[in-house]
């Protein structure tokens, strides 16, 4: 009786207080990313005079490469040392980022700040994902990931919109980045004082299964297991197009004469639709299954990117970024739920880390590819190129992934 009472309980209802707290923490993680979404591409262009797109997108390249690598280690360290220490370490590393962006005398400081931001995001976002998967158990995994990613990307959207208006009213620095300073301090406080360790929930679910080596987990998640590897390539391409959107959309919209406030609205609408829609799509994947939400979402993203490339008015871009947000919402939490479906609890944290290594490597790939193509042939060609890659990724999912969470009959 005593042993049973001390055993961790799985399920959303049984762990509601901690789950809600982790949702709030992940919103602060998203806010740290949102502080850059509109302002940094404009700083590159207007303050530091970077005329080459490849150079201007180096901050995304640095962020994506570092975040991707950090995701991998976050999963391994979460298994070895526990989830909470990794989460707290991520917030400590994120504290200097807003101050560096405020005081940056040259572009090198911005890149250095984004190296730290990549580590911050890799450690904090990865651990909040892992902790929520630990808490809810298998039945509500899609809902859990929908809530997690909705909180993060609604915060990205809200902060992007707020920083756009602050930049329009008070200038590109320092006002927009003061939000990030507040987010970092609050995130560190909550993670240190209120968040509880969840590694015991994963051990309870795993039972006495044989462990897999990190090399085996990497191989399965990246290449050999059809659902895991299909999810990994889709995640990479999803963030490839997001990295391109982050770096080039504000410059494209500014070149057509849009005000910073309107650019901020477009930049916020995409993650806002993405964030809100995930409240539904994550739960729907628990009911309908994962595969076709992912494949259809990738194809919808491709259509939306084509509309951005072909458009030249504010109204056309409103429609395009709304569709892009909807397509991403179909994909993002569903991919994470797929990893949770297939990976065994004994090595699930490492599988999440490997998946997020590939997924956030897409930021770096998107910045590099989009920057080179935009420098050679212009921004619209870069957008068309990424649209084609996104469509191809959706077809790979349709052809190779099996359904990891079959539809429930009611």
MORA-V493713 format. One record per backbone hydrogen bond with DSSP energy under -0.5 kcal/mol. NH is the residue of the N-H (numbers start at 1). CO is the residue of the C=O. E is the energy in kcal/mol with one decimal. If there is no record, write none. Layout:
nh: {NH	NH}
co: {CO	CO}
e: {E	E}
This chain:
nh: {5	6	7	7	11	15	16	19	20	21	22	23	24	25	26	27	28	29	30	31	32	33	34	35	36	37	37	38	40	42	43	44	45	46	47	47	48	50	51	54	56	57	58	59	60	61	62	63	64	65	66	67	68	69	70	71	72	73	74	75	76	77	78	79	80	81	82	82	86	87	88	89	90	91	92	93	94	95	95	97	100	101	102	103	104	109	110	111	112	113	114	115	116	117	118	119	120	121	122	123	124	125	126	126	127	128	129	130	131	132	133	134	135	136	137	141	144	145	146	147	148	149	150	151	152	153	154	155	156	157	158	159	160	161	162	163	164	165	166	167	168	169	170	171	177	178	178	179	179	181	182	183	184	185	186	187	188	189	190	191	192	193	194	195	201	202	203	204	205	206	207	209	217	218	219	220	221	222	223	224	225	226	229	230	231	232	233	234	235	236	237	238	239	240	241	242	243	244	245	246	247	248	249	249	250	252	253	254	255	256	256	257	258	263	264	265	266	267	268	269	270	271	272	273	274	275	276	277	278	279	279	280	281	282	284	285	286	286	287	288	289	289	294	295	296	297	298	299	300	301	302	303	304	305	306	307	308	309	310	311	317	318	319	320	321	322	323	324	325	326	327	328	329	330	331	332	333	335	336	337	338	339	340	341	342	343	347	348	351	352	353	354	355	356	357	358	359	360	361	362	362	363	364	365	366	367	368	369	370	371	372	373	374	375	376	377	378	378	382	383	384	385	386	387	388	389	390	391	392	393	394	395	396	397	398	399	400	401	404	408}
co: {1	2	3	4	135	11	13	15	16	17	18	19	20	21	22	23	24	25	26	27	28	29	30	31	33	33	34	34	36	38	39	40	41	42	42	43	43	44	49	371	52	53	55	56	57	57	58	59	60	61	62	63	64	65	66	67	68	69	70	71	72	73	74	75	76	77	77	78	82	83	84	85	86	87	88	89	90	91	92	94	96	97	98	99	100	106	106	107	108	109	110	111	112	113	114	115	116	117	118	119	120	121	121	122	123	124	125	126	127	128	129	130	131	132	133	138	140	141	142	143	144	145	146	147	148	149	150	151	152	153	154	155	156	157	158	159	160	161	162	163	164	165	166	167	174	174	175	175	176	177	178	179	180	181	182	183	184	185	186	187	188	189	190	190	198	198	199	200	201	202	203	206	213	214	215	216	217	218	219	219	220	224	225	226	227	228	229	230	231	232	233	234	235	236	237	238	239	240	241	242	243	244	244	245	245	248	249	250	251	252	253	254	253	259	260	261	262	263	264	265	266	267	268	269	270	271	272	273	274	275	276	277	277	278	280	281	282	283	283	284	284	285	290	291	292	293	294	295	296	297	298	299	300	301	302	303	304	305	306	307	313	314	315	316	317	318	319	320	321	322	323	324	325	326	327	328	329	331	332	333	334	335	336	337	338	339	344	344	347	348	349	350	351	352	353	354	355	356	357	358	359	360	360	361	362	363	364	365	366	367	368	369	370	371	372	373	373	374	378	379	380	381	382	383	384	385	386	387	388	389	390	391	392	393	394	395	396	397	402	287}
e: {-2.1	-1.7	-0.9	-0.6	-2.7	-1.1	-1.2	-2.6	-2.8	-2.1	-2.5	-2.1	-2.2	-2.4	-2.4	-1.7	-1.6	-1.8	-2.5	-2.1	-1.6	-1.1	-2.6	-1.5	-1.5	-0.7	-0.6	-0.5	-1.5	-0.9	-2.6	-2.6	-1.5	-3.4	-0.5	-1.9	-2.5	-3.1	-0.9	-0.5	-2.3	-2.0	-1.5	-0.6	-0.6	-2.1	-2.8	-2.1	-3.2	-2.3	-2.1	-2.8	-2.5	-1.9	-2.5	-2.5	-1.3	-1.7	-2.8	-1.9	-1.7	-3.4	-2.1	-1.5	-1.8	-3.5	-0.8	-0.7	-0.7	-2.0	-2.6	-2.2	-1.9	-1.6	-2.1	-2.0	-1.3	-1.0	-0.6	-1.2	-2.4	-2.0	-2.0	-2.2	-1.0	-1.0	-0.9	-2.2	-2.3	-2.6	-1.8	-1.5	-1.9	-2.3	-2.1	-1.8	-2.7	-3.0	-2.4	-2.4	-2.5	-1.9	-0.7	-0.8	-1.5	-2.1	-2.1	-2.6	-2.8	-1.9	-2.3	-2.4	-2.0	-2.2	-1.2	-0.9	-2.4	-2.4	-2.4	-2.6	-2.3	-2.8	-2.3	-2.2	-2.0	-2.7	-2.5	-1.7	-1.7	-2.2	-3.0	-2.5	-2.5	-2.6	-2.5	-3.0	-2.0	-2.1	-2.6	-2.7	-2.0	-2.1	-3.3	-1.7	-1.4	-0.7	-1.3	-0.6	-0.7	-1.5	-1.7	-2.4	-2.4	-1.8	-2.3	-2.8	-2.1	-2.0	-2.6	-2.3	-2.1	-2.4	-2.5	-1.5	-1.3	-1.1	-2.0	-2.2	-2.1	-2.3	-1.7	-0.9	-2.3	-2.5	-2.2	-2.6	-2.5	-2.2	-2.6	-2.1	-1.8	-0.6	-3.0	-1.9	-2.3	-2.0	-2.2	-2.1	-2.5	-2.1	-2.3	-2.6	-2.2	-1.7	-2.3	-1.6	-2.7	-1.9	-2.2	-2.8	-2.1	-2.8	-0.6	-1.3	-0.5	-2.9	-2.9	-2.2	-2.1	-0.8	-0.7	-2.0	-1.8	-2.6	-2.7	-1.9	-2.4	-2.8	-1.8	-2.4	-1.4	-0.7	-2.0	-2.8	-2.1	-2.8	-2.9	-2.6	-1.2	-0.6	-1.4	-1.4	-2.7	-1.8	-2.6	-1.9	-0.8	-0.6	-0.9	-3.9	-0.5	-1.1	-2.0	-2.5	-2.1	-2.0	-2.3	-1.8	-2.3	-2.2	-1.9	-1.9	-2.4	-2.6	-2.0	-1.9	-1.9	-2.4	-2.1	-1.5	-2.0	-1.9	-1.7	-2.2	-2.8	-1.6	-2.2	-2.3	-2.2	-2.1	-2.7	-2.2	-2.1	-1.6	-1.0	-3.1	-0.5	-2.3	-1.4	-2.3	-2.1	-2.0	-2.1	-2.1	-2.0	-2.7	-1.9	-0.8	-1.9	-2.8	-2.0	-2.5	-2.8	-2.6	-1.6	-2.1	-3.0	-2.5	-1.1	-0.7	-1.2	-0.9	-0.8	-2.5	-3.1	-2.5	-2.4	-2.9	-2.5	-1.9	-2.3	-2.6	-2.6	-2.2	-1.9	-3.2	-0.6	-1.5	-1.5	-2.3	-2.5	-2.4	-2.1	-2.2	-2.0	-1.9	-2.2	-2.1	-2.1	-2.0	-1.9	-1.8	-1.9	-2.0	-2.1	-2.0	-2.6	-1.6	-0.5	-1.3}
